[in-house]
Amino acid sequence: MSSDCLFCQIAAAAQPATIVFEDEHAVGFLDIRPVFKGHVLLVPRRHVVTLADLPAEELAPFFARVQLLSAALPAALGAQGTFVAINNVVSQSVAHLHCHVVPRTKGDGLRGFFWPRTTYESDEERDDYAARITAALS
C-alpha cells in the first residue's frame, strides 16, 4: 500500500467510496464522475501504477474480477453490454492501476475515447446503483 495513493486508501477503507466488490485481490467501487451511472473502477489491492507493473501471477485473478463485473453490470442495470478500459500513465488520473467497467446501451452516445461525465442525483441514487451491482455479483 502506498500511503499517499487515493486508491490504496480506498482499498484499505481509509477513504470513503461506494464499494460494489471486494476480495483479497481487488476492490471495485463506483467512479465519482461516471461516464454512465454504474461505472465501476476495479483496482488491485497491491499498489502498482500500470498494467505492466502488475506481477504475472496476479493478472489472472485481476482479470477474473474484471470479467465478473463485466457480466454483472448488464444484469444489474439493464444495460446491453459493457466498455472495459485501462489507461496506463496518459489519462490516468490516479497513479494506481484501475480498470473502468462501464455499462453500455446501443445509442447511449459514447463515441470513441471521448468520455462525457455525469453525476449521481443523490447519495441515495448512487447507493441504489451500488446495491444492484453488488446483488448481481452475489
Secondary structure as UniProt FT lines:
FT   TURN            3..4
FT   HELIX           6..11
FT   TURN            12..13
FT   STRAND          19..22
FT   STRAND          26..30
FT   TURN            37..38
FT   STRAND          40..44
FT   HELIX           51..53
FT   HELIX           56..77
FT   STRAND          81..86
FT   TURN            90..91
FT   STRAND          99..104
FT   TURN            106..107
FT   TURN            112..113
FT   HELIX           123..137
//
